[in-house]
Amino acid sequence: MPLPLLSDSDLLVARPPKGHYTRMLFWLDEQIWGHRVYPQTPWLMFLEFLTVAEYFFREGSLLQEPDSYPALVYQPRRRMRLRNILWNNELIKSLEDEKLDSNTTWNRWLEWMKENAMHVTDTDFSYLKGRFERFSDFAFLVGMLRDASVESESNKRWTSRFLFPFGANAIYEDQDLKGDRDFNNFTRTGELLYLMLCRSDVADSLRPYLHDFLKGDNEWNQLLTVLEREPEKGDEERKHSYLPYKQHPCFDALGQDWLNLFQLGLPNFDVLNHLVTLGAFHVLLYQLHVAAEWTGKAERLTFLCEVVAPKKTLVREVSIINFQENNGLSGDAVQAYITRIQQSEAWQQALQLHTPADVFDACQQVLQKEIWWDDAADYDRSHDPDELLDYLREKAQVRHQQHAGEVHRTLGRLIGLVSRRGTNKYRYAPTDGLLKTLIFANVPHRMELKEFFQVLYSRYGLVFSEREAALVIAEEEYDPKPFAANAARLESRLNSLGLLRRLSDGCAYVINPNGHVSQGHA
């Protein structure tokens, strides 16, 4: 997909004022991708997105971004009373096991909560007693809701346990054990996901679907009101999110995919897993596409995908190389940004000053202005501008690899795009779950298999068959046979999943079992 020119100031959002982020060594990755793209798990990214969306749903301005910075100022729910009941409350099970009468059990539990509930202004939970006929009914509901937790295996801390998002009543932000906002699970990438959707060209069409979801007209969302007295206002402001581009093809593609999924009308909450997967996928694509532009990559960004074969194939070999090339793009973008500073008019003017001391001081001032690098106290090399830039390159690369540099590999693996199955090296080998999600988002009802391959290539850069591979592999290195076999394996795989049929005319058709013949997909 074509990318906006970085030199087009009309497409760039003014960056925050200096000093806006007090704990940041320098402002570099954030100017390329925003604050901030981190390797957050897809479900946690989605839950963080929902904390933002739920606030603006309450305010009546869902997916309507303010024009001026800061674009994203919101007050997420904490729901500490609900979370104490569900997650900071191991006494319930032991009381149930004692088989005491209901009144005695209630009294013991309420007394325990009065002493042990945390981060609430009032530890009186007696209002619950009048809402349940027996304590066992209350305990049964709590047990059911606990079973509906998300990412429960990775989050042992009770303040970082999350409910399945049945609706607005199940949505709240991450907290540490002190009751303060925590960034271990909610890293701000979900905030960027919200901004991407705000700036997509289908935001207006998408808004009613998100509104209906957050409204939560279902028994599970309504049951949660029984456990809370009333939710706190969530008066702690969250801000400082920053997405550098006013518009981008990646934003539009994300919005369109989500809109297509909502339009399927899937039952219950079936759409959520697909939204989660494609949300993370498009964040991955956004990071790579922007990195490709910063590095001046002329070739189209592609993903050569292996449909796993019993033995090693040429497709696997080229997919491994393709993964490694893509995986290095974001780090190359960081270095390209520093090179841009070095080639800037301000840097070149600094080099023209008369004394070495003046030159070095002026170069430091350029870096202070460009990336807010005020604290270079640990710089202990010579006062040479090239040495200073080399030091910055090292620091920037180390910082990048700790966080944003892990996005492609980590998100790719978690959504089912990247795998090491059958080898010790990563390559692109989509899982059944990802393939199913891609079909749901791109096939209105049925689509000829070759057309499906073309759609995956044109929308995402995914390559499965020999026709698309011929477009991206050099002629002298291209062999169609392995890719033809790869496409045949995918056909067989989709057929076994009930997502493909071969009709009497000899054509194979990919089938979306939830699609509608008249549905208009992009």
GUKOL-432751 format. One record per residue (C-alpha): residue in three letters; x, y negated, z. Coordinates in Angstrom, 3 decimals. Each point is the difference from the previous one (the first is absolute). Example, Ala and Ser with C-alpha at 12.3 -4.5 7.8 and 13.67 -1.06 7.14 Angstrom:
GUKOL-432751
REC   residu         c1         c2         c3
REC      Ala     12.300      4.500      7.800
REC      Ser      1.370     -3.440     -0.660
END
This chain:
GUKOL-432751
REC   residu         c1         c2         c3
REC      Met      0.000      0.000      0.000
REC      Pro      1.280     -3.533     -0.707
REC      Leu      1.241     -1.929      3.014
REC      Pro     -0.273     -3.719      0.732
REC      Leu      3.145     -1.994     -0.596
REC      Leu      1.762     -0.840      3.244
REC      Ser      0.936     -3.354     -1.492
REC      Asp     -3.673     -0.952     -0.358
REC      Ser     -0.559     -2.104      3.108
REC      Asp     -3.756     -0.031     -0.620
REC      Leu     -0.064      3.695      0.906
REC      Leu      2.001     -0.365      3.218
REC      Val     -1.351     -0.742      3.460
REC      Ala      1.889     -2.648      1.958
REC      Arg      2.144      1.726      2.585
REC      Pro     -0.577     -0.621      3.726
REC      Pro      1.868     -2.851      1.720
REC      Lys      3.426      0.693      1.417
REC      Gly     -0.144      1.226      3.570
REC      His     -3.334      1.713     -0.568
REC      Tyr      1.567      3.387      0.777
REC      Thr      2.157     -0.248      3.096
REC      Arg      1.338      3.556      0.129
REC      Met      1.236      0.319     -3.554
REC      Leu      3.723      0.018     -0.796
REC      Phe     -0.624     -1.261     -3.520
REC      Trp     -2.956     -0.363     -2.363
REC      Leu      0.895      2.068     -3.065
REC      Asp     -2.055      3.173     -0.566
REC      Glu     -3.046     -2.020      0.983
REC      Gln      0.503     -2.498     -2.828
REC      Ile      0.030      2.854     -2.508
REC      Trp     -2.954      2.069      1.263
REC      Gly     -1.609     -1.801      2.932
REC      His     -0.169      0.391      3.751
REC      Arg      0.163      2.856      0.040
REC      Val      0.235      3.232     -2.032
REC      Tyr      0.934      2.821      2.382
REC      Pro     -0.252      3.812     -0.227
REC      Gln     -3.255      0.169      1.950
REC      Thr     -2.036      3.215     -0.189
REC      Pro     -2.926     -0.322     -2.452
REC      Trp     -2.695      0.457      2.653
REC      Leu      1.568     -2.502      2.396
REC      Met      0.375     -2.460     -2.862
REC      Phe     -3.700      0.437     -0.756
REC      Leu     -0.998     -0.400      3.655
REC      Glu      2.057     -3.183      0.254
REC      Phe     -1.670     -1.245     -3.173
REC      Leu     -3.361      0.682      1.633
REC      Thr      0.843     -2.084      3.083
REC      Val      0.428     -2.977     -2.333
REC      Ala     -3.043      0.809     -2.113
REC      Glu     -2.188      0.524      3.082
REC      Tyr      0.843     -3.471      1.324
REC      Phe     -0.858     -1.764     -3.255
REC      Phe     -3.119      2.193     -0.267
REC      Arg     -1.065     -1.448      3.356
REC      Glu      0.823     -3.492     -1.231
REC      Gly     -1.944      0.420     -3.242
REC      Ser      3.083     -0.550     -2.193
REC      Leu      1.034      3.518     -0.970
REC      Leu      2.627      0.022     -2.796
REC      Gln     -0.129     -3.796     -0.188
REC      Glu      3.489     -1.320      0.608
REC      Pro      0.510     -3.622      1.115
REC      Asp      1.899     -2.179     -2.459
REC      Ser      2.584     -1.363      2.430
REC      Tyr      2.716      1.766      2.004
REC      Pro     -0.250      1.848      2.281
REC      Ala     -2.342      1.998     -2.203
REC      Leu     -0.719      2.667      2.578
REC      Val     -0.978     -1.065      3.510
REC      Tyr     -2.247      2.523      1.722
REC      Gln     -1.043      1.299      3.395
REC      Pro     -0.194      3.786      0.045
REC      Arg     -1.983      1.996      2.514
REC      Arg      1.884      1.646      2.832
REC      Arg     -2.855      2.158      1.357
REC      Met      1.975      0.941      3.106
REC      Arg     -3.106      1.139      1.886
REC      Leu     -0.811      2.525     -2.734
REC      Arg      3.616      1.087     -0.217
REC      Asn      0.257      0.552      3.758
REC      Ile     -3.049      2.256     -0.173
REC      Leu      1.319      2.024     -2.927
REC      Trp      3.745      0.121      0.438
REC      Asn      0.982     -1.088      3.535
REC      Asn     -2.305      2.406      1.703
REC      Glu      1.178      3.581      0.499
REC      Leu     -2.151      0.373      3.120
REC      Ile     -3.166      0.738     -1.997
REC      Lys      1.009      3.529     -0.947
REC      Ser      1.095      0.991      3.499
REC      Leu     -3.251     -1.325      1.467
REC      Glu     -1.979      2.006     -2.516
REC      Asp      1.916      3.132      0.956
REC      Glu     -0.932     -0.468      3.661
REC      Lys     -3.732      0.412     -0.818
REC      Leu     -1.138     -2.561      2.592
REC      Asp     -3.440     -1.609     -0.078
REC      Ser     -0.342     -2.908     -2.425
REC      Asn     -0.317     -2.740      2.611
REC      Thr      3.126      1.096      1.889
REC      Thr      1.946      0.281     -3.234
REC      Trp     -1.047     -3.482     -1.094
REC      Asn      1.034     -1.502      3.346
REC      Arg      3.406      1.624     -0.033
REC      Trp      0.650     -1.012     -3.602
REC      Leu     -1.142     -3.604      0.517
REC      Glu      2.181     -0.327      3.090
REC      Trp      2.991      1.370     -1.925
REC      Met     -0.578     -2.411     -2.889
REC      Lys     -0.295     -2.913      2.399
REC      Glu      3.524      0.728      1.167
REC      Asn      1.614      1.131     -3.243
REC      Ala     -1.552     -1.839     -2.943
REC      Met      2.538     -2.303     -1.604
REC      His     -0.009     -3.273     -1.938
REC      Val     -3.638     -0.833      0.703
REC      Thr     -1.194     -2.940      2.089
REC      Asp     -2.682      2.080      1.712
REC      Thr      0.528      3.657      0.921
REC      Asp     -3.676      0.639      0.777
REC      Phe     -1.268      2.699     -2.395
REC      Ser     -3.226      0.697      1.910
REC      Tyr     -2.106     -1.260     -2.906
REC      Leu      0.685      3.356     -1.684
REC      Lys     -1.870      1.978      2.661
REC      Gly     -3.350     -1.449     -1.046
REC      Arg      0.618      0.799     -3.670
REC      Phe      0.370      3.767      0.377
REC      Glu     -2.348      2.510      1.590
REC      Arg      2.884      2.093      1.299
REC      Phe      3.739     -0.445      0.368
REC      Ser      0.464      3.049     -2.217
REC      Asp     -1.729     -1.856     -2.869
REC      Phe      2.453     -2.848      0.414
REC      Ala      2.968      2.389      0.108
REC      Phe     -1.248      1.788     -3.118
REC      Leu     -0.173     -3.271     -1.968
REC      Val      3.478     -1.015      1.144
REC      Gly      1.337      3.390     -1.077
REC      Met     -1.563     -0.290     -3.454
REC      Leu      1.442     -3.457     -0.520
REC      Arg      3.418      1.096      1.165
REC      Asp     -0.082      2.717     -2.632
REC      Ala     -0.555     -2.744     -2.580
REC      Ser      3.362     -1.640      0.639
REC      Val      2.319     -1.056     -2.824
REC      Glu      3.764      0.638     -0.009
REC      Ser     -0.403      1.611      3.422
REC      Glu      3.113      2.153     -0.274
REC      Ser      2.308     -2.934     -0.653
REC      Asn     -1.440     -2.337      2.636
REC      Lys      0.229      1.382      3.517
REC      Arg     -0.297     -3.352      1.783
REC      Trp     -3.611     -0.615      1.001
REC      Thr      0.081     -3.636     -1.142
REC      Ser      0.957      1.196     -3.494
REC      Arg     -2.708      2.598     -0.493
REC      Phe     -2.498     -0.815     -2.722
REC      Leu     -3.525      1.077     -0.803
REC      Phe     -1.139      1.037     -3.437
REC      Pro     -1.433     -3.231     -1.483
REC      Phe     -3.723      0.741      0.141
REC      Gly     -0.692     -3.731     -0.250
REC      Ala      0.862     -3.302      1.649
REC      Asn     -0.541      1.425      3.513
REC      Ala      2.896      2.441     -0.494
REC      Ile      2.560     -2.553     -1.152
REC      Tyr      2.628     -1.563      2.274
REC      Glu      3.656     -0.994     -0.097
REC      Asp      3.063      1.807      1.289
REC      Gln      1.253     -0.835      3.518
REC      Asp      3.021      0.848      2.086
REC      Leu     -0.251      1.299      3.567
REC      Lys      0.057     -3.567      1.303
REC      Gly     -3.078     -0.846     -2.037
REC      Asp      1.865     -2.168     -2.515
REC      Arg     -0.011      0.286     -3.764
REC      Asp      2.351      2.701     -1.248
REC      Phe      1.641      0.298     -3.423
REC      Asn      1.055      3.647      0.114
REC      Asn     -3.224      1.200     -1.598
REC      Phe     -1.471     -3.185     -1.468
REC      Thr      2.997     -1.452     -1.811
REC      Arg     -1.867     -2.775     -1.929
REC      Thr     -0.047      2.011     -3.231
REC      Gly     -3.734      0.473      0.530
REC      Glu     -0.307     -3.791      0.127
REC      Leu      1.725     -0.216     -3.388
REC      Leu     -2.412      2.624     -1.316
REC      Tyr     -2.880     -2.263      1.025
REC      Leu      1.591     -3.011     -1.722
REC      Met      0.606      2.046     -3.153
REC      Leu     -3.709      0.806     -0.170
REC      Cys     -0.953     -3.617      0.706
REC      Arg      2.078     -1.046     -3.010
REC      Ser     -1.180      2.759     -2.330
REC      Asp     -2.267     -0.928     -2.890
REC      Val     -2.768      2.292      1.288
REC      Ala     -0.155     -1.373      3.570
REC      Asp     -3.548     -1.276     -0.511
REC      Ser     -1.185      3.377     -1.313
REC      Leu      1.773      1.898      2.768
REC      Arg     -1.338     -2.149      2.847
REC      Pro     -3.526      1.545      0.251
REC      Tyr      1.413      3.517      0.294
REC      Leu      2.397     -0.941      2.791
REC      His     -2.782     -1.960      1.676
REC      Asp     -2.310      3.036      0.005
REC      Phe      2.766      2.231      1.319
REC      Leu      0.894     -2.342      2.862
REC      Lys     -3.669     -0.466      0.872
REC      Gly      0.063      3.665      0.947
REC      Asp     -3.625      1.080     -0.294
REC      Asn      0.725      3.492      1.277
REC      Glu     -0.602      1.817      3.259
REC      Trp      3.689      0.226      0.876
REC      Asn      0.552     -3.722     -0.200
REC      Gln     -3.182     -0.587      2.012
REC      Leu      1.042      2.517      2.658
REC      Leu      3.097     -2.045      0.723
REC      Thr     -2.166     -2.884      1.198
REC      Val     -1.211      2.265      2.803
REC      Leu      3.505      0.167      1.438
REC      Glu      0.692     -3.726      0.019
REC      Arg     -1.630     -2.708      2.047
REC      Glu      0.791     -2.621     -2.595
REC      Pro      3.176     -0.359     -2.036
REC      Glu      2.405     -2.727      0.947
REC      Lys      0.291     -2.849     -2.462
REC      Gly      3.577      0.863     -0.895
REC      Asp      1.123     -3.563      0.496
REC      Glu      3.720      0.627     -0.575
REC      Glu      0.850     -1.367     -3.426
REC      Arg      2.044      2.091     -2.398
REC      Lys      1.793     -1.816     -2.768
REC      His      3.319     -0.335     -1.846
REC      Ser     -0.886      2.356     -2.867
REC      Tyr      1.424     -1.089     -3.331
REC      Leu     -0.491      1.353     -3.533
REC      Pro      2.116     -1.975     -2.497
REC      Tyr     -2.158      0.344     -3.123
REC      Lys     -3.375     -1.607     -0.628
REC      Gln     -0.856      2.672     -2.525
REC      His      1.566      3.170     -1.291
REC      Pro     -1.060      2.912     -2.233
REC      Cys      0.658      2.351      2.933
REC      Phe     -2.639     -1.827      2.056
REC      Asp     -2.527      0.382     -2.811
REC      Ala      0.782      3.694     -0.494
REC      Leu     -0.441      0.667      3.731
REC      Gly     -3.331     -1.805      0.093
REC      Gln     -1.273      1.781     -3.098
REC      Asp      0.918      3.434      1.343
REC      Trp     -1.754     -0.687      3.295
REC      Leu     -3.034     -1.339     -1.826
REC      Asn     -0.138      3.120     -2.176
REC      Leu      0.106      2.198      3.089
REC      Phe     -2.761     -1.906      1.779
REC      Gln     -2.172      0.151     -3.120
REC      Leu      0.082      3.801      0.109
REC      Gly     -2.339     -0.112      2.982
REC      Leu      1.767      2.863      1.771
REC      Pro     -1.917      1.408      2.992
REC      Asn      0.735     -0.917      3.598
REC      Phe      3.628     -1.101      0.415
REC      Asp      1.474      2.022     -2.869
REC      Val      1.218     -3.119     -1.784
REC      Leu      2.342     -1.014      2.823
REC      Asn      2.765      2.526     -0.641
REC      His      0.162     -1.141     -3.612
REC      Leu      0.065     -3.682      1.003
REC      Val      2.816      0.754      2.436
REC      Thr      2.047      1.832     -2.628
REC      Leu     -0.424     -2.598     -2.727
REC      Gly      0.556     -2.891      2.394
REC      Ala      3.436      1.373      0.907
REC      Phe      0.709      0.947     -3.629
REC      His     -0.614     -3.529     -1.209
REC      Val      2.190     -1.467      2.748
REC      Leu      2.749      2.323     -1.260
REC      Leu     -0.653     -1.093     -3.590
REC      Tyr     -0.012     -3.662      1.007
REC      Gln      3.378      0.290      1.684
REC      Leu      1.563      1.801     -2.951
REC      His     -1.482     -2.262     -2.678
REC      Val      1.157     -3.146      1.778
REC      Ala      3.436      1.545      0.555
REC      Ala      0.193      0.886     -3.701
REC      Glu     -0.680     -3.588     -0.953
REC      Trp      2.557     -1.416      2.422
REC      Thr      2.652      2.336     -1.399
REC      Gly     -0.886     -0.857     -3.595
REC      Lys     -0.918      3.585     -0.821
REC      Ala     -1.100     -0.014     -3.648
REC      Glu     -1.365      3.547     -0.132
REC      Arg     -3.445      0.802      1.237
REC      Leu     -0.230      1.352      3.550
REC      Thr     -0.871      3.695     -0.305
REC      Phe     -0.334      3.130      2.136
REC      Leu      0.957      3.229     -1.769
REC      Cys     -2.165      2.546      1.826
REC      Glu      0.673      3.700      0.297
REC      Val     -2.852      2.424      0.373
REC      Val      1.890      2.432      2.200
REC      Ala      1.262      3.036     -1.924
REC      Pro      1.339      3.302      1.371
REC      Lys      3.455     -0.822     -1.333
REC      Lys      2.012     -3.149     -0.464
REC      Thr     -0.938     -1.861     -3.172
REC      Leu      1.281     -2.956     -1.992
REC      Val     -2.995     -1.958      1.262
REC      Arg      1.201      0.484      3.568
REC      Glu      3.493     -1.179     -0.906
REC      Val     -1.158     -3.196     -1.683
REC      Ser     -2.532     -0.615      2.776
REC      Ile      2.777      0.131      2.614
REC      Ile      2.053     -2.530     -1.975
REC      Asn     -3.093     -2.162     -0.546
REC      Phe     -0.753      0.009      3.739
REC      Gln      3.540     -1.003      0.897
REC      Glu     -0.075     -2.888     -2.488
REC      Asn     -3.314     -1.272      1.321
REC      Asn      1.104      0.468      3.586
REC      Gly      2.919     -2.352     -0.529
REC      Leu     -2.073     -2.776     -1.561
REC      Ser     -0.981     -1.797      3.191
REC      Gly      3.595     -0.134      1.257
REC      Asp      1.096     -1.300     -3.399
REC      Ala     -2.675     -2.711      0.278
REC      Val      1.491     -1.191      3.293
REC      Gln      3.418     -0.241     -1.609
REC      Ala     -1.497     -1.788     -3.012
REC      Tyr     -1.512     -2.575      2.335
REC      Ile      3.409     -0.713      1.530
REC      Thr      1.515     -0.234     -3.478
REC      Arg     -2.661     -2.565     -0.853
REC      Ile      1.164     -2.086      2.980
REC      Gln      3.589      0.319     -1.189
REC      Gln     -0.969     -1.198     -3.481
REC      Ser     -2.204     -2.827      1.252
REC      Glu      0.793     -3.625     -0.675
REC      Ala      0.292     -0.731      3.742
REC      Trp      2.623      2.733      0.511
REC      Gln      1.986     -1.065     -3.045
REC      Gln     -0.012     -3.616      1.177
REC      Ala      1.252      1.098      3.416
REC      Leu      2.964      1.709     -1.674
REC      Gln      1.025     -3.307     -1.581
REC      Leu      0.693     -1.759      3.312
REC      His      3.572     -1.074      0.731
REC      Thr      1.111      1.929      3.084
REC      Pro     -0.478      3.712      0.803
REC      Ala     -1.651     -0.953      3.304
REC      Asp     -2.539     -2.211     -1.782
REC      Val     -0.674      2.729     -2.557
REC      Phe     -0.634      2.612      2.683
REC      Asp     -2.233     -2.289      2.072
REC      Ala     -2.022     -0.951     -3.090
REC      Cys     -0.425      3.669     -0.988
REC      Gln     -1.218      0.803      3.500
REC      Gln     -2.535     -2.806     -0.291
REC      Val     -1.267      1.475     -3.274
REC      Leu     -0.599      3.336      1.741
REC      Gln     -1.665     -1.711      2.942
REC      Lys     -2.403     -1.740     -2.335
REC      Glu     -0.619      2.959     -2.324
REC      Ile     -0.302      2.924      2.414
REC      Trp     -0.020     -1.743      3.424
REC      Trp      3.266      1.633      1.005
REC      Asp      0.859     -2.306      2.894
REC      Asp      1.723      2.497      2.250
REC      Ala      3.135      1.327     -1.667
REC      Ala      1.886      0.175      3.288
REC      Asp      1.049      3.578     -0.659
REC      Tyr      1.684     -1.007     -3.272
REC      Asp      3.730      0.423      0.679
REC      Arg      1.501     -0.024     -3.477
REC      Ser      1.838     -2.743     -1.863
REC      His     -1.721     -3.247     -0.898
REC      Asp     -0.284      1.033     -3.594
REC      Pro     -3.409     -0.283     -1.724
REC      Asp      0.423      3.337     -1.758
REC      Glu      0.855      1.698      3.294
REC      Leu     -3.065     -1.606      1.564
REC      Leu     -2.237      1.319     -2.775
REC      Asp      1.557      3.472      0.199
REC      Tyr     -0.749      0.017      3.728
REC      Leu     -3.580     -1.092     -0.676
REC      Arg     -0.416      2.728     -2.609
REC      Glu      1.093      2.631      2.526
REC      Lys     -2.285     -1.329      2.741
REC      Ala     -2.943     -0.361     -2.372
REC      Gln      0.387      3.523     -1.365
REC      Val      0.216      1.556      3.462
REC      Arg     -3.109     -1.909      1.111
REC      His     -1.839      0.928     -3.187
REC      Gln      0.757      3.712      0.246
REC      Gln     -1.309      0.129      3.564
REC      His     -3.501     -1.060     -1.047
REC      Ala     -1.084     -1.116     -3.475
REC      Gly      2.568      2.262     -1.634
REC      Glu     -1.879      3.020      1.366
REC      Val     -3.397     -0.947     -1.464
REC      His      0.301      1.797     -3.342
REC      Arg      1.185      3.315      1.412
REC      Thr     -2.147     -0.002      3.141
REC      Leu     -3.279     -1.135     -1.532
REC      Gly      0.612      2.167     -3.062
REC      Arg      0.399      3.053      2.197
REC      Leu     -2.985     -0.799      2.236
REC      Ile     -2.452     -0.535     -2.875
REC      Gly      1.137      3.152     -1.797
REC      Leu      1.985     -1.558     -2.850
REC      Val      3.528      0.856      1.157
REC      Ser      1.178      3.462      1.042
REC      Arg      3.065      2.145      0.672
REC      Arg     -1.885      3.263     -0.452
REC      Gly      2.260      2.583     -1.621
REC      Thr      3.058     -2.247      0.140
REC      Asn      2.007     -2.108      2.421
REC      Lys     -0.490     -3.192     -2.030
REC      Tyr     -3.034     -2.229     -0.254
REC      Arg     -1.917     -0.248     -3.262
REC      Tyr     -3.517     -0.818     -1.133
REC      Ala     -2.285      3.027      0.407
REC      Pro     -3.601     -1.101      0.692
REC      Thr     -2.103      2.081      2.364
REC      Asp     -3.532      1.221     -0.672
REC      Gly     -1.343     -2.675      2.327
REC      Leu      1.653     -2.844     -1.905
REC      Leu     -1.110      1.404     -3.358
REC      Lys     -3.567      0.231      1.256
REC      Thr      0.112     -3.610      1.202
REC      Leu      1.352     -1.165     -3.374
REC      Ile     -2.798      1.837     -1.802
REC      Phe     -2.652     -1.517      2.240
REC      Ala      1.361     -3.503     -0.608
REC      Asn      0.515      0.296     -3.760
REC      Val     -2.418      2.512     -1.521
REC      Pro     -3.577     -1.317     -0.250
REC      His     -1.485      3.461     -0.598
REC      Arg      2.182      1.978     -2.349
REC      Met      3.054     -0.878     -2.071
REC      Glu      1.991      1.899     -2.584
REC      Leu      3.234      1.238      1.560
REC      Lys      2.295     -1.863     -2.399
REC      Glu     -1.902     -3.199      0.683
REC      Phe      0.363      0.631      3.730
REC      Phe      3.776      0.273     -0.411
REC      Gln     -0.030     -3.279     -1.893
REC      Val     -2.060     -1.721      2.713
REC      Leu      2.382      1.154      2.732
REC      Tyr      2.907     -1.329     -2.023
REC      Ser     -1.548     -3.341     -0.907
REC      Arg     -1.361     -0.737      3.498
REC      Tyr      2.747      1.379      2.223
REC      Gly      2.954      1.064     -2.145
REC      Leu     -0.545      3.672      0.877
REC      Val      1.407      2.380     -2.638
REC      Phe     -1.096      3.619     -0.298
REC      Ser     -0.180      0.969     -3.668
REC      Glu      2.331     -0.038     -2.991
REC      Arg     -1.746     -2.935     -1.695
REC      Glu      0.623     -2.433      2.886
REC      Ala      3.467      1.433      0.695
REC      Ala      1.020     -0.834     -3.579
REC      Leu     -0.704     -3.656      0.785
REC      Val      2.365     -0.219      2.952
REC      Ile      2.830      2.482     -0.650
REC      Ala      2.734     -0.789     -2.501
REC      Glu     -0.477      1.858     -3.272
REC      Glu      3.358      1.756      0.204
REC      Glu     -0.854      1.322      3.485
REC      Tyr     -3.641      0.861     -0.596
REC      Asp     -1.258      3.579     -0.227
REC      Pro     -3.786      0.310     -0.352
REC      Lys     -0.288      3.662      1.001
REC      Pro      0.544     -0.375      3.777
REC      Phe     -2.541     -2.838      0.137
REC      Ala     -2.515      1.966     -2.072
REC      Ala      0.348      2.854      2.493
REC      Asn     -0.312     -2.528      2.827
REC      Ala     -3.283     -1.282     -1.464
REC      Ala     -1.262      3.569     -0.389
REC      Arg      0.741      0.697      3.665
REC      Leu     -1.952     -3.103      0.982
REC      Glu     -2.931      1.124     -2.151
REC      Ser      0.023      3.364      1.741
REC      Arg      0.238     -1.635      3.398
REC      Leu     -2.914     -2.359     -0.619
REC      Asn     -2.047      2.904     -1.298
REC      Ser      0.626      1.961      3.219
REC      Leu     -1.163     -3.058      1.973
REC      Gly     -3.236     -0.158     -1.987
REC      Leu      1.035     -3.341     -1.498
REC      Leu      0.460      1.135     -3.613
REC      Arg     -1.996      1.873     -2.616
REC      Arg      0.954      1.228     -3.425
REC      Leu     -3.022     -0.148     -2.309
REC      Ser     -0.837      1.935     -3.131
REC      Asp      1.511     -2.691     -2.221
REC      Gly      3.405      0.892      1.417
REC      Cys      0.385     -3.268      1.898
REC      Ala      0.845     -0.095      3.699
REC      Tyr     -1.921     -2.568      2.040
REC      Val      0.880     -1.334      3.435
REC      Ile     -3.151     -0.050      2.120
REC      Asn     -0.944     -2.385      2.793
REC      Pro     -2.723      1.958      1.843
REC      Asn     -1.190     -3.183      1.696
REC      Gly      0.052     -2.164     -3.105
REC      His     -2.930     -1.290     -1.993
REC      Val     -0.271     -0.026     -3.759
REC      Ser     -1.151     -3.613     -0.049
REC      Gln      2.510     -1.264      2.590
REC      Gly      2.304     -2.742     -1.248
REC      His      3.578      0.538      1.056
REC      Ala      2.891     -2.080     -1.147
END
